[in-house]
Amino acid sequence: MSDAVRVGVVGLGYWGPNLARNFDRLPEAELAWICDGSDDQRERFAREFPDARATADLDDLLGDEDLDAVIVATPVPTHADLAVRVLEAGKACFVEKPLALSLEDAERVVAAAEKADRTLMVGHLLEYHPGLVRLGELASSGELGDIHYIYGNRLNLGKLRTNENALWSLGAHDISVVMSLAGEDPEDMRAVGESYMNPGVEDVVFAYLRFPSGLAAHLHLSWLDPHKERRFTVVGSKRMATFDDMAAENKLTIYDKGFDQDFRSYGEYIARSGDVMSPAVSNEEPLRIECRHFVECVRDGTEPRSGAASGLRVVRALETLQRSLDESARARAV
Ligand SMILES: NC(=O)c1ccc[n+]([C@@H]2O[C@H](COP(=O)([O-])OP(=O)(O)OC[C@H]3O[C@@H](n4cnc5c(N)ncnc54)[C@H](O)[C@@H]3O)[C@@H](O)[C@H]2O)c1
């Protein structure tokens, strides 16, 4: 165990225990600390992770000279301040998504990572999903042709949050995927949404992103929906593809569908509906892959796939979409 990367997890609410479990099980890592301000959460998970030391105070982790990295899985408004403290203490830092609630805060974290020369990774989990990695390979290889448009549905009767809306909570995932499939940053972003459960906290958001190449994307994000959907549809000039994370198998499907020009006529298009196929993709848990990637980056000093640049791009897009959301709400109120 001597060359294992020693990590501590801060925040043992809904998501943090999943991270703790994965780091605990990775042979390349040692879960050395768990930390939560709540006595109940700490006591509950101290029983589940008896080899890790438990504390309410992040300073205990930061003062442990043998600790290599800290995982921040606390509510989003706390991310930036906690991550800066971790990095300034000379530890590598994994921050859950989104990196921060404003671009200014996200830049503060990135500057701290650069100054300390420590690894910073953001939990853009879907960038590690084998099905979406495969979809990205298909898109960049040209197999789908030019990508015309993408739409994503992230719907659920899910966790009702009050300190971030559906855009920041759910959209961070989809924006990271859409931007990596597009291979460029959006130039035009708009969003509308509605708050039904808590005033000023949008439960449902419809976002539109347009990229310089002409690629368009639409996201439907909601934690107030009867369906549980986690789906992307990619419409290319040659082929189309869907990724359905709720499917037990065959999560990725490629459709040889589209319009071909009929050269016997005067430029008319005829619909082509050919083969449908589902490439095999690994069913390894994406969270395990993500945690292992972080440990390898810390150990080898390599830049994470969802490192500072990815974290900043996603927060920049979220901030622009939030401005649009606010403007559309103000326009309605006039
Ligand atoms: N990757 C994913 O799919 C995914 C899914 C869910 C949540 N998340 C992310 O995980 C993070 C946590 O979300 P959650 O739903 O688990 O939140 P939560 O509110 O359920 O849990 C947060 C925990 O952090 C603790 N905490 C807060 N401030 C603290 C501090 N300063 N020191 C120690 N403990 C502190 C709280 O006591 C609480 O137990 C968020 O960033 C969220 O976006 C990611």
The ligand as an SDF file (V2000), in Angstrom:
LIG
                    3D

 44 48  0  0  0  0  0  0  0  0999 V2000
  -21.4150   13.3410  -10.3670 N   0  0  0  0  0  0  0  0  0  0  0  0
  -22.6860   13.1760  -10.0900 C   0  0  0  0  0  0  0  0  0  0  0  0
  -23.4090   12.4670  -10.7880 O   0  0  0  0  0  0  0  0  0  0  0  0
  -23.2670   13.8460   -8.8770 C   0  0  0  0  0  0  0  0  0  0  0  0
  -24.5000   13.4310   -8.3760 C   0  0  0  0  0  0  0  0  0  0  0  0
  -24.9970   14.0850   -7.2500 C   0  0  0  0  0  0  0  0  0  0  0  0
  -24.3010   15.1390   -6.6650 C   0  0  0  0  0  0  0  0  0  0  0  0
  -23.1150   15.5110   -7.2090 N   0  0  0  0  0  0  0  0  0  0  0  0
  -22.3480   16.6360   -6.6110 C   0  0  0  0  0  0  0  0  0  0  0  0
  -21.8840   16.2490   -5.3270 O   0  0  0  0  0  0  0  0  0  0  0  0
  -21.8180   17.3910   -4.4750 C   0  0  0  0  0  0  0  0  0  0  0  0
  -22.5840   17.0990   -3.1950 C   0  0  0  0  0  0  0  0  0  0  0  0
  -23.9470   16.8880   -3.5250 O   0  0  0  0  0  0  0  0  0  0  0  0
  -24.9020   16.0700   -2.5220 P   0  0  0  0  0  0  0  0  0  0  0  0
  -26.1760   15.8810   -3.2380 O   0  0  0  0  0  0  0  0  0  0  0  0
  -24.1660   14.8900   -1.9900 O   0  0  0  0  0  0  0  0  0  0  0  0
  -25.0920   17.1630   -1.3560 O   0  0  0  0  0  0  0  0  0  0  0  0
  -25.6550   16.8850    0.1140 P   0  0  0  0  0  0  0  0  0  0  0  0
  -26.2480   18.1810    0.5450 O   0  0  0  0  0  0  0  0  0  0  0  0
  -26.5020   15.6520    0.1440 O   0  0  0  0  0  0  0  0  0  0  0  0
  -24.3570   16.5650    0.9750 O   0  0  0  0  0  0  0  0  0  0  0  0
  -23.3700   17.5140    1.2680 C   0  0  0  0  0  0  0  0  0  0  0  0
  -22.6450   17.1100    2.5710 C   0  0  0  0  0  0  0  0  0  0  0  0
  -21.5620   18.0120    2.7520 O   0  0  0  0  0  0  0  0  0  0  0  0
  -21.4500   18.3140    4.1550 C   0  0  0  0  0  0  0  0  0  0  0  0
  -20.7200   19.5810    4.2710 N   0  0  0  0  0  0  0  0  0  0  0  0
  -21.0880   20.7840    3.8190 C   0  0  0  0  0  0  0  0  0  0  0  0
  -20.1250   21.6930    4.0520 N   0  0  0  0  0  0  0  0  0  0  0  0
  -19.1180   21.0380    4.6780 C   0  0  0  0  0  0  0  0  0  0  0  0
  -17.8500   21.4290    5.1630 C   0  0  0  0  0  0  0  0  0  0  0  0
  -17.4050   22.6980    5.0560 N   0  0  0  0  0  0  0  0  0  0  0  0
  -17.0670   20.5010    5.7580 N   0  0  0  0  0  0  0  0  0  0  0  0
  -17.4870   19.2220    5.8790 C   0  0  0  0  0  0  0  0  0  0  0  0
  -18.6950   18.7980    5.4250 N   0  0  0  0  0  0  0  0  0  0  0  0
  -19.5030   19.6810    4.8320 C   0  0  0  0  0  0  0  0  0  0  0  0
  -22.8910   18.3540    4.6410 C   0  0  0  0  0  0  0  0  0  0  0  0
  -22.9860   18.1340    6.0300 O   0  0  0  0  0  0  0  0  0  0  0  0
  -23.5310   17.2270    3.8240 C   0  0  0  0  0  0  0  0  0  0  0  0
  -23.5170   15.9880    4.5070 O   0  0  0  0  0  0  0  0  0  0  0  0
  -22.3740   18.5610   -5.2680 C   0  0  0  0  0  0  0  0  0  0  0  0
  -21.3150   19.2440   -5.8420 O   0  0  0  0  0  0  0  0  0  0  0  0
  -23.1780   17.8920   -6.3720 C   0  0  0  0  0  0  0  0  0  0  0  0
  -23.2450   18.6670   -7.5540 O   0  0  0  0  0  0  0  0  0  0  0  0
  -22.5810   14.8750   -8.2660 C   0  0  0  0  0  0  0  0  0  0  0  0
  1  2  1  0
  2  3  2  0
  2  4  1  0
  4  5  1  0
  4 44  2  0
  5  6  2  0
  6  7  1  0
  7  8  2  0
  8  9  1  0
  8 44  1  0
  9 10  1  0
  9 42  1  0
 10 11  1  0
 11 12  1  0
 11 40  1  0
 12 13  1  0
 13 14  1  0
 14 15  2  0
 14 16  1  0
 14 17  1  0
 17 18  1  0
 18 19  2  0
 18 20  1  0
 18 21  1  0
 21 22  1  0
 22 23  1  0
 23 24  1  0
 23 38  1  0
 24 25  1  0
 25 26  1  0
 25 36  1  0
 26 27  1  0
 26 35  1  0
 27 28  2  0
 28 29  1  0
 29 30  1  0
 29 35  2  0
 30 31  1  0
 30 32  2  0
 32 33  1  0
 33 34  2  0
 34 35  1  0
 36 37  1  0
 36 38  1  0
 38 39  1  0
 40 41  1  0
 40 42  1  0
 42 43  1  0
M  CHG  2   8   1  16  -1
M  END
$$$$
